[in-house]
Amino acid sequence: MSFDPRTPMAQTHDVHRARQRRDRALAISLSVLVVVGLVGFGSYMVLTKSEASEQKQAAPTADDKAPSDGQQAPADGPIEGLRTWDAKKLTRNHVTGTVAYPMKPPVGGDHNPVWMNCDGEVYEKAIPDVNAVHALEHGSVWVTYTDKASAADVAKLAERVGRTPYSLMSPYEGQAGTIMLSAWGNQVTVDGADDPRVDRFFSKFVQGPQTPEPGATCTGGLGAQ
């Protein structure tokens, strides 16, 4: 049997101090947990806001997509001066002879069974209308020019055609404009190679919705002679 020499009053005081120490240790532990939790939550919110900010900056806004001063107009804009013909009235029979087309260059009608190669071909001499019209039927754009066109414009247009499948280019005497672009049932006269209507015409009509035979080949036909 052990004997505690302290008086009952001292024993009670010691028990009270021990309880205070335990309560204080518990409070400190809880405080540490609360602080750690707050720090973790704060870090999570900072990261979340940072990611949201980065995503917002990466996403293009309507202002980002709109051209600023000095930039080229969008390629899908209206084509001023565009002439169109009713596709239902443009016949598509294969013939072996010549065809008297009502417009120069022609934009559709009966044509030769063999198409003019139109895989970015630039022809230095005039090509047969009946073969070129067949190329238009396959969804190509035909760039034509007269001897009044500047050498710089001809070179720029040739470069454009050369890198564009389903297009072809050739000189064409007797047409109304110096530089003209034709697709099946559609035609426009432009002022030069830098005319914004050139981009719009290519964007709209190269294998565009006007194409009677979408996906038909532009190779394996008639080439330069």
C-alpha positions as CSV (number, residue, x, y, z in Angstrom):
1,M,0.0,0.0,0.0
2,S,1.4,3.4,-1.2
3,F,1.1,6.5,0.8
4,D,0.9,10.0,-0.8
5,P,2.5,12.5,1.6
6,R,0.6,15.4,0.0
7,T,-2.4,16.9,1.6
8,P,-5.8,16.4,-0.1
9,M,-5.7,20.0,-1.0
10,A,-2.3,19.6,-2.8
11,Q,-3.5,16.5,-4.5
12,T,-6.5,18.2,-5.9
13,H,-4.4,21.1,-7.1
14,D,-2.0,18.8,-8.9
15,V,-4.9,17.0,-10.6
16,H,-6.3,20.3,-11.7
17,R,-3.0,21.4,-13.2
18,A,-2.6,18.1,-15.0
19,R,-6.0,18.5,-16.5
20,Q,-5.1,22.1,-17.6
21,R,-2.0,20.9,-19.3
22,R,-4.0,18.1,-21.1
23,D,-6.7,20.6,-22.2
24,R,-4.0,23.1,-23.3
25,A,-2.2,20.4,-25.4
26,L,-5.6,19.3,-26.9
27,A,-6.4,22.9,-27.8
28,I,-3.0,23.4,-29.4
29,S,-3.4,20.2,-31.4
30,L,-6.8,21.4,-32.6
31,S,-5.5,24.8,-33.5
32,V,-2.7,23.2,-35.5
33,L,-5.2,21.1,-37.4
34,V,-7.4,24.1,-38.1
35,V,-4.4,26.1,-39.4
36,V,-3.2,23.2,-41.6
37,G,-6.8,22.9,-43.0
38,L,-7.0,26.6,-43.7
39,V,-3.6,26.6,-45.4
40,G,-4.6,23.6,-47.5
41,F,-7.9,25.1,-48.5
42,G,-6.3,28.5,-49.3
43,S,-3.7,26.8,-51.5
44,Y,-6.5,24.9,-53.3
45,M,-8.4,28.1,-54.0
46,V,-5.3,29.8,-55.3
47,L,-4.5,27.0,-57.6
48,T,-8.2,26.8,-58.8
49,K,-8.3,30.5,-59.5
50,S,-4.9,30.4,-61.3
51,E,-6.1,27.5,-63.5
52,A,-9.3,29.3,-64.3
53,S,-7.4,32.5,-65.2
54,E,-5.0,30.6,-67.5
55,Q,-7.9,28.9,-69.2
56,K,-9.6,32.2,-69.7
57,Q,-6.5,33.7,-71.2
58,A,-6.0,30.7,-73.5
59,A,-9.5,30.7,-74.8
60,P,-10.0,33.1,-77.8
61,T,-12.6,35.7,-77.2
62,A,-14.8,37.3,-79.9
63,D,-12.4,40.3,-79.9
64,D,-9.5,37.9,-80.5
65,K,-11.2,36.5,-83.6
66,A,-12.2,39.8,-85.0
67,P,-9.6,41.4,-87.3
68,S,-7.8,44.5,-86.0
69,D,-7.1,47.5,-88.1
70,G,-4.8,46.7,-91.0
71,Q,-5.6,43.0,-91.0
72,Q,-7.2,41.3,-94.0
73,A,-10.9,40.9,-94.0
74,P,-12.3,37.4,-93.3
75,A,-12.3,35.1,-96.3
76,D,-15.9,34.2,-95.9
77,G,-17.2,37.7,-96.4
78,P,-19.6,38.7,-99.3
79,I,-18.2,38.8,-102.8
80,E,-19.0,42.2,-104.4
81,G,-19.8,42.0,-108.1
82,L,-20.3,38.2,-108.1
83,R,-22.3,37.0,-111.0
84,T,-24.3,33.7,-110.7
85,W,-26.1,31.5,-113.1
86,D,-29.0,29.0,-112.4
87,A,-27.2,25.7,-111.9
88,K,-30.4,23.9,-113.2
89,K,-30.0,25.6,-116.5
90,L,-26.3,24.7,-117.0
91,T,-26.4,21.5,-118.9
92,R,-23.8,18.8,-118.2
93,N,-23.8,16.6,-121.3
94,H,-20.6,15.1,-122.6
95,V,-19.8,16.2,-126.2
96,T,-16.9,15.8,-128.5
97,G,-17.2,19.0,-130.5
98,T,-17.1,22.6,-129.7
99,V,-19.7,24.4,-127.6
100,A,-20.9,28.0,-128.0
101,Y,-21.0,29.2,-124.4
102,P,-23.0,32.4,-123.6
103,M,-20.3,33.8,-121.3
104,K,-16.5,34.2,-121.4
105,P,-14.9,32.3,-119.7
106,P,-17.7,29.8,-119.5
107,V,-19.0,28.8,-116.1
108,G,-20.9,25.6,-117.0
109,G,-22.7,23.8,-119.7
110,D,-22.0,20.8,-122.0
111,H,-18.3,19.8,-122.0
112,N,-15.7,17.4,-123.2
113,P,-15.6,14.0,-121.5
114,V,-12.0,14.7,-120.5
115,W,-11.4,17.4,-117.9
116,M,-8.5,19.8,-117.7
117,N,-6.1,18.9,-115.0
118,C,-6.8,21.2,-112.1
119,D,-4.6,20.1,-109.3
120,G,-3.0,23.6,-109.0
121,E,-2.1,23.7,-112.7
122,V,-0.8,27.0,-114.1
123,Y,-1.0,27.0,-117.9
124,E,1.0,29.5,-119.9
125,K,-1.1,29.1,-123.0
126,A,-4.9,29.2,-123.5
127,I,-6.7,26.0,-122.8
128,P,-9.9,24.5,-124.4
129,D,-13.1,25.8,-122.9
130,V,-14.8,22.4,-123.1
131,N,-12.1,20.8,-121.0
132,A,-11.9,23.6,-118.5
133,V,-15.7,23.5,-117.9
134,H,-15.4,19.8,-117.0
135,A,-12.8,20.9,-114.4
136,L,-15.3,23.3,-113.0
137,E,-17.8,20.5,-112.8
138,H,-15.3,18.8,-110.4
139,G,-15.3,21.8,-108.1
140,S,-12.3,23.7,-109.3
141,V,-11.7,27.5,-109.5
142,W,-10.4,28.7,-112.8
143,V,-8.3,31.9,-112.8
144,T,-8.1,33.7,-116.2
145,Y,-6.3,36.9,-117.3
146,T,-5.7,39.0,-120.4
147,D,-2.4,40.5,-121.6
148,K,-3.4,43.7,-119.7
149,A,-2.7,42.0,-116.4
150,S,0.5,43.1,-114.7
151,A,3.4,40.6,-114.4
152,A,3.3,41.0,-110.6
153,D,-0.4,40.1,-110.4
154,V,0.0,37.1,-112.7
155,A,2.9,35.8,-110.6
156,K,1.0,36.2,-107.3
157,L,-2.1,34.5,-108.7
158,A,0.1,31.7,-110.2
159,E,1.6,31.1,-106.7
160,R,-1.8,31.0,-105.2
161,V,-3.1,28.5,-107.7
162,G,0.0,26.4,-107.6
163,R,-0.5,25.6,-103.9
164,T,-4.3,25.1,-104.2
165,P,-5.7,21.7,-105.3
166,Y,-8.8,22.0,-107.4
167,S,-7.7,25.2,-109.1
168,L,-6.2,26.1,-112.5
169,M,-5.0,29.2,-114.3
170,S,-4.6,30.2,-117.9
171,P,-4.5,33.3,-120.1
172,Y,-7.9,34.1,-121.8
173,E,-8.2,36.7,-124.5
174,G,-11.6,38.2,-125.1
175,Q,-13.0,38.2,-121.6
176,A,-14.6,41.3,-120.2
177,G,-12.2,41.8,-117.2
178,T,-8.5,41.8,-117.0
179,I,-8.5,39.2,-114.2
180,M,-11.5,36.9,-113.6
181,L,-12.3,34.0,-111.4
182,S,-14.8,31.3,-112.4
183,A,-16.5,28.4,-110.7
184,W,-19.4,26.3,-111.8
185,G,-22.3,28.9,-112.1
186,N,-20.3,31.7,-110.5
187,Q,-17.9,34.4,-111.8
188,V,-16.3,37.6,-110.6
189,T,-13.9,40.2,-112.0
190,V,-11.2,41.4,-109.6
191,D,-8.9,44.4,-109.5
192,G,-5.7,42.4,-108.9
193,A,-4.1,39.6,-107.0
194,D,-4.4,41.5,-103.7
195,D,-8.1,42.0,-104.1
196,P,-9.8,40.5,-101.0
197,R,-12.4,38.9,-103.3
198,V,-9.7,36.5,-104.5
199,D,-9.4,34.8,-101.1
200,R,-13.2,34.9,-100.6
201,F,-13.8,33.3,-104.0
202,F,-11.3,30.5,-103.4
203,S,-12.6,29.9,-99.8
204,K,-16.2,29.6,-101.0
205,F,-15.9,27.8,-104.3
206,V,-12.9,25.4,-104.2
207,Q,-14.9,22.2,-103.8
208,G,-17.7,24.4,-102.7
209,P,-21.5,23.7,-102.5
210,Q,-21.9,24.6,-106.2
211,T,-19.9,21.6,-107.2
212,P,-21.9,19.2,-109.4
213,E,-19.5,16.3,-108.8
214,P,-17.8,16.8,-105.4
215,G,-14.7,14.7,-104.8
216,A,-14.2,14.0,-108.5
217,T,-10.5,13.9,-109.4
218,C,-8.6,16.8,-110.8
219,T,-5.7,14.7,-112.2
220,G,-5.5,12.1,-115.0
221,G,-7.2,14.4,-117.5
222,L,-5.8,16.8,-120.2
223,G,-2.6,18.6,-119.4
224,A,-0.4,21.2,-121.0
225,Q,0.0,20.8,-124.7
